[in-house]
Amino acid sequence: MHLLVGLGNPGARYAGNRHNIGFMAIDALHGRWRGAPWRARFQGEASEAMIGTEKVVLLKPTTFMNESGRAVRAAMDFYKIALDDVYVFHDELDLPPARLRVKKGGGNAGHNGLRSITTHCGNDYPRVRLGIGHPGDKALVHSYVLNDFGKVEAPWVDDLCDAIAEYAELLVKGDAAHFQSKVLLKMEARGHGMTEPVTKAAKKD
């Protein structure tokens, strides 16, 4: 069994924020793979689904971003899911918009949701990093991530979430590299290429 976690903040006020793209990805998975109705569990919203032949739990913590680890820990303990089988979908400033990278462990780069999960669960879990780009000035980051995606961004956000859902079976079967390449090829086919210069941090991957 796998636990697929989307990071974001709860409530309508934050629903369209760049910081909530993790929630958006999980919603796309829930829709494509016909997840069970959402239930209030584990300090979050949870659903069970089958992705191909793999049983998964979908989780959107409702603790607010900086306490996400509490919800993840509760779900892990209930289902007895190992940290290796926890996939966390989150916004990534150091990747250009419409890009995706899968990485296990590593630093949290100031992301409060990742920091909380590391504190409560450990650090060596796979992260699905969803590029949202950087505003160019560190002082602008807070307002940037807590603002909604613009209308011009909506097509690539929708297409990225759809591609993640389409190829999710590869991810949960342990083929993260193939999953990543399939998603990126699909994005390029839909006209979402490398629209922003790759930062130094992104080049390291």
BELWONOR-V727581 format. One record per residue. N is the residue number from 1. RES is the residue in one small letter. SS is DSSP state (@ for helix, = for strand, . for the rest). PHI is phi in radians with two decimals (NA if undefined). PSI is psi in degrees with one decimal (* if undefined). Layout:
n=N res=RES ss=SS phi=PHI psi=PSI
n=N res=RES ss=SS phi=PHI psi=PSI
This chain:
n=1 res=m ss=. phi=NA psi=145.6
n=2 res=h ss== phi=-2.13 psi=150.0
n=3 res=l ss== phi=-1.96 psi=117.0
n=4 res=l ss== phi=-1.87 psi=115.9
n=5 res=v ss== phi=-1.98 psi=129.7
n=6 res=g ss== phi=-1.82 psi=136.5
n=7 res=l ss=. phi=-1.74 psi=141.5
n=8 res=g ss=. phi=3.12 psi=-175.4
n=9 res=n ss=. phi=-1.96 psi=141.6
n=10 res=p ss=. phi=-1.37 psi=154.9
n=11 res=g ss=. phi=1.79 psi=154.6
n=12 res=a ss=@ phi=-1.07 psi=-30.5
n=13 res=r ss=@ phi=-1.03 psi=-32.2
n=14 res=y ss=@ phi=-1.85 psi=-3.5
n=15 res=a ss=. phi=-0.96 psi=-37.6
n=16 res=g ss=. phi=-1.69 psi=6.3
n=17 res=n ss== phi=-1.16 psi=150.5
n=18 res=r ss=@ phi=-1.04 psi=-34.1
n=19 res=h ss=@ phi=-1.12 psi=-15.6
n=20 res=n ss=@ phi=-1.77 psi=13.4
n=21 res=i ss=@ phi=-1.12 psi=-24.5
n=22 res=g ss=@ phi=-1.10 psi=-42.8
n=23 res=f ss=@ phi=-1.04 psi=-42.3
n=24 res=m ss=@ phi=-1.08 psi=-40.8
n=25 res=a ss=@ phi=-1.12 psi=-42.7
n=26 res=i ss=@ phi=-1.14 psi=-38.0
n=27 res=d ss=@ phi=-1.08 psi=-38.8
n=28 res=a ss=@ phi=-1.14 psi=-40.2
n=29 res=l ss=@ phi=-1.09 psi=-43.4
n=30 res=h ss=@ phi=-1.05 psi=-42.2
n=31 res=g ss=@ phi=-1.23 psi=-46.5
n=32 res=r ss=@ phi=-1.19 psi=-38.2
n=33 res=w ss=. phi=-1.77 psi=16.1
n=34 res=r ss=. phi=0.90 psi=56.3
n=35 res=g ss=. phi=-1.11 psi=155.5
n=36 res=a ss=. phi=-1.09 psi=160.7
n=37 res=p ss=. phi=-0.96 psi=142.3
n=38 res=w ss=. phi=-1.07 psi=139.6
n=39 res=r ss== phi=-2.25 psi=147.0
n=40 res=a ss== phi=-1.34 psi=105.1
n=41 res=r ss== phi=-2.59 psi=153.8
n=42 res=f ss=. phi=0.99 psi=36.2
n=43 res=q ss=. phi=1.00 psi=40.5
n=44 res=g ss== phi=-2.93 psi=-169.1
n=45 res=e ss== phi=-1.87 psi=126.6
n=46 res=a ss== phi=-2.24 psi=151.1
n=47 res=s ss== phi=-2.60 psi=152.4
n=48 res=e ss== phi=-1.90 psi=147.7
n=49 res=a ss== phi=-2.68 psi=165.4
n=50 res=m ss== phi=-1.93 psi=121.8
n=51 res=i ss== phi=-1.86 psi=102.1
n=52 res=g ss=. phi=1.11 psi=-120.6
n=53 res=t ss=. phi=-1.75 psi=5.2
n=54 res=e ss== phi=-1.78 psi=128.9
n=55 res=k ss== phi=-1.45 psi=133.1
n=56 res=v ss== phi=-2.31 psi=156.1
n=57 res=v ss== phi=-1.95 psi=128.1
n=58 res=l ss== phi=-1.73 psi=134.0
n=59 res=l ss== phi=-2.41 psi=131.1
n=60 res=k ss== phi=-2.12 psi=101.5
n=61 res=p ss== phi=-1.04 psi=139.2
n=62 res=t ss=. phi=-1.93 psi=24.6
n=63 res=t ss=. phi=-1.55 psi=-1.3
n=64 res=f ss=. phi=1.30 psi=154.3
n=65 res=m ss=@ phi=-0.90 psi=-47.3
n=66 res=n ss=@ phi=-1.30 psi=-0.6
n=67 res=e ss=@ phi=-2.14 psi=19.6
n=68 res=s ss=@ phi=-0.97 psi=-32.8
n=69 res=g ss=@ phi=-1.07 psi=-28.7
n=70 res=r ss=@ phi=-1.10 psi=-42.9
n=71 res=a ss=@ phi=-1.19 psi=-42.1
n=72 res=v ss=@ phi=-1.10 psi=-44.7
n=73 res=r ss=@ phi=-1.05 psi=-42.9
n=74 res=a ss=@ phi=-1.10 psi=-43.5
n=75 res=a ss=@ phi=-1.18 psi=-41.9
n=76 res=m ss=@ phi=-1.02 psi=-45.3
n=77 res=d ss=@ phi=-1.16 psi=-41.5
n=78 res=f ss=@ phi=-1.12 psi=-46.0
n=79 res=y ss=@ phi=-1.61 psi=-4.2
n=80 res=k ss=. phi=0.97 psi=50.8
n=81 res=i ss=. phi=-1.67 psi=130.8
n=82 res=a ss=. phi=-1.29 psi=154.6
n=83 res=l ss=@ phi=-1.05 psi=-33.1
n=84 res=d ss=@ phi=-1.07 psi=-22.8
n=85 res=d ss=@ phi=-1.76 psi=15.0
n=86 res=v ss== phi=-1.82 psi=117.5
n=87 res=y ss== phi=-1.91 psi=123.9
n=88 res=v ss== phi=-1.93 psi=121.8
n=89 res=f ss== phi=-1.71 psi=122.8
n=90 res=h ss== phi=-2.60 psi=160.2
n=91 res=d ss== phi=-1.25 psi=144.0
n=92 res=e ss== phi=-2.31 psi=111.7
n=93 res=l ss=. phi=-1.17 psi=-31.0
n=94 res=d ss=. phi=-1.55 psi=13.8
n=95 res=l ss=. phi=-2.11 psi=143.1
n=96 res=p ss=. phi=-1.09 psi=156.0
n=97 res=p ss=. phi=-0.96 psi=142.3
n=98 res=a ss=. phi=1.36 psi=5.1
n=99 res=r ss=. phi=-1.76 psi=163.9
n=100 res=l ss== phi=-2.55 psi=141.3
n=101 res=r ss== phi=-2.43 psi=141.7
n=102 res=v ss== phi=-1.86 psi=129.5
n=103 res=k ss== phi=-2.52 psi=140.3
n=104 res=k ss== phi=-1.79 psi=127.7
n=105 res=g ss=. phi=1.20 psi=-155.9
n=106 res=g ss=. phi=1.66 psi=-172.8
n=107 res=g ss=. phi=-1.35 psi=165.3
n=108 res=n ss=. phi=-1.74 psi=-5.1
n=109 res=a ss=. phi=0.87 psi=37.5
n=110 res=g ss=. phi=1.34 psi=6.4
n=111 res=h ss=. phi=-1.43 psi=115.3
n=112 res=n ss=@ phi=-1.12 psi=-33.2
n=113 res=g ss=@ phi=-1.16 psi=-45.4
n=114 res=l ss=@ phi=-1.13 psi=-41.1
n=115 res=r ss=@ phi=-1.04 psi=-41.2
n=116 res=s ss=@ phi=-1.15 psi=-41.6
n=117 res=i ss=@ phi=-1.13 psi=-42.2
n=118 res=t ss=@ phi=-1.06 psi=-41.3
n=119 res=t ss=@ phi=-1.10 psi=-42.8
n=120 res=h ss=@ phi=-1.60 psi=-22.3
n=121 res=c ss=@ phi=-2.20 psi=-20.9
n=122 res=g ss=. phi=1.95 psi=170.9
n=123 res=n ss=. phi=-1.84 psi=-18.3
n=124 res=d ss=. phi=-1.58 psi=60.6
n=125 res=y ss=. phi=-2.02 psi=152.1
n=126 res=p ss== phi=-1.26 psi=135.9
n=127 res=r ss== phi=-2.03 psi=134.5
n=128 res=v ss== phi=-1.78 psi=103.1
n=129 res=r ss== phi=-1.55 psi=119.8
n=130 res=l ss== phi=-1.86 psi=109.4
n=131 res=g ss== phi=-1.14 psi=129.2
n=132 res=i ss=. phi=-2.11 psi=-0.1
n=133 res=g ss=. phi=1.36 psi=172.0
n=134 res=h ss=. phi=-2.11 psi=140.8
n=135 res=p ss=. phi=-1.21 psi=-10.2
n=136 res=g ss=. phi=1.70 psi=-12.4
n=137 res=d ss=. phi=-2.45 psi=124.1
n=138 res=k ss=@ phi=-0.97 psi=-33.5
n=139 res=a ss=@ phi=-1.17 psi=-18.4
n=140 res=l ss=@ phi=-1.67 psi=-5.2
n=141 res=v ss=@ phi=-1.05 psi=-47.0
n=142 res=h ss=@ phi=-0.99 psi=-50.0
n=143 res=s ss=@ phi=-1.22 psi=-32.0
n=144 res=y ss=@ phi=-1.11 psi=-49.0
n=145 res=v ss=@ phi=-1.28 psi=-25.1
n=146 res=l ss=. phi=-1.67 psi=13.0
n=147 res=n ss=. phi=-1.80 psi=155.2
n=148 res=d ss== phi=-1.22 psi=152.5
n=149 res=f ss=. phi=-1.02 psi=141.3
n=150 res=g ss=. phi=-1.34 psi=165.9
n=151 res=k ss=@ phi=-1.02 psi=-36.5
n=152 res=v ss=@ phi=-1.22 psi=-21.5
n=153 res=e ss=@ phi=-1.50 psi=-21.1
n=154 res=a ss=@ phi=-0.95 psi=-41.8
n=155 res=p ss=@ phi=-1.06 psi=-43.9
n=156 res=w ss=@ phi=-1.27 psi=-32.1
n=157 res=v ss=@ phi=-1.09 psi=-47.6
n=158 res=d ss=@ phi=-1.09 psi=-44.5
n=159 res=d ss=@ phi=-1.16 psi=-37.8
n=160 res=l ss=@ phi=-1.13 psi=-45.9
n=161 res=c ss=@ phi=-1.11 psi=-39.4
n=162 res=d ss=@ phi=-1.12 psi=-41.5
n=163 res=a ss=@ phi=-1.17 psi=-38.8
n=164 res=i ss=@ phi=-1.02 psi=-46.4
n=165 res=a ss=@ phi=-1.14 psi=-39.8
n=166 res=e ss=@ phi=-1.08 psi=-40.4
n=167 res=y ss=. phi=-1.84 psi=13.5
n=168 res=a ss=@ phi=-1.06 psi=-26.9
n=169 res=e ss=@ phi=-1.06 psi=-35.7
n=170 res=l ss=@ phi=-1.10 psi=-41.7
n=171 res=l ss=@ phi=-1.10 psi=-49.6
n=172 res=v ss=@ phi=-1.29 psi=-13.8
n=173 res=k ss=. phi=-1.55 psi=1.7
n=174 res=g ss=. phi=1.65 psi=6.9
n=175 res=d ss=. phi=-1.80 psi=68.1
n=176 res=a ss=@ phi=-1.11 psi=-36.8
n=177 res=a ss=@ phi=-1.12 psi=-43.3
n=178 res=h ss=@ phi=-1.18 psi=-41.3
n=179 res=f ss=@ phi=-0.99 psi=-49.2
n=180 res=q ss=@ phi=-1.06 psi=-46.5
n=181 res=s ss=@ phi=-1.17 psi=-38.0
n=182 res=k ss=@ phi=-1.11 psi=-43.4
n=183 res=v ss=@ phi=-1.11 psi=-45.5
n=184 res=l ss=@ phi=-1.16 psi=-38.8
n=185 res=l ss=@ phi=-1.12 psi=-38.8
n=186 res=k ss=@ phi=-1.14 psi=-40.1
n=187 res=m ss=@ phi=-1.13 psi=-42.3
n=188 res=e ss=@ phi=-1.13 psi=-38.2
n=189 res=a ss=@ phi=-1.12 psi=-27.8
n=190 res=r ss=. phi=-1.60 psi=7.7
n=191 res=g ss=. phi=1.57 psi=14.0
n=192 res=h ss=. phi=-1.89 psi=79.1
n=193 res=g ss=. phi=-1.50 psi=-160.2
n=194 res=m ss=. phi=-1.30 psi=92.1
n=195 res=t ss=. phi=-1.50 psi=-14.2
n=196 res=e ss=. phi=-2.30 psi=151.1
n=197 res=p ss=. phi=-1.09 psi=142.1
n=198 res=v ss=. phi=-1.28 psi=131.3
n=199 res=t ss=. phi=-1.33 psi=166.0
n=200 res=k ss=@ phi=-1.02 psi=-40.3
n=201 res=a ss=@ phi=-1.11 psi=-40.7
n=202 res=a ss=@ phi=-1.19 psi=-32.9
n=203 res=k ss=@ phi=-1.13 psi=-20.2
n=204 res=k ss=. phi=-1.21 psi=-20.4
n=205 res=d ss=. phi=-1.46 psi=*
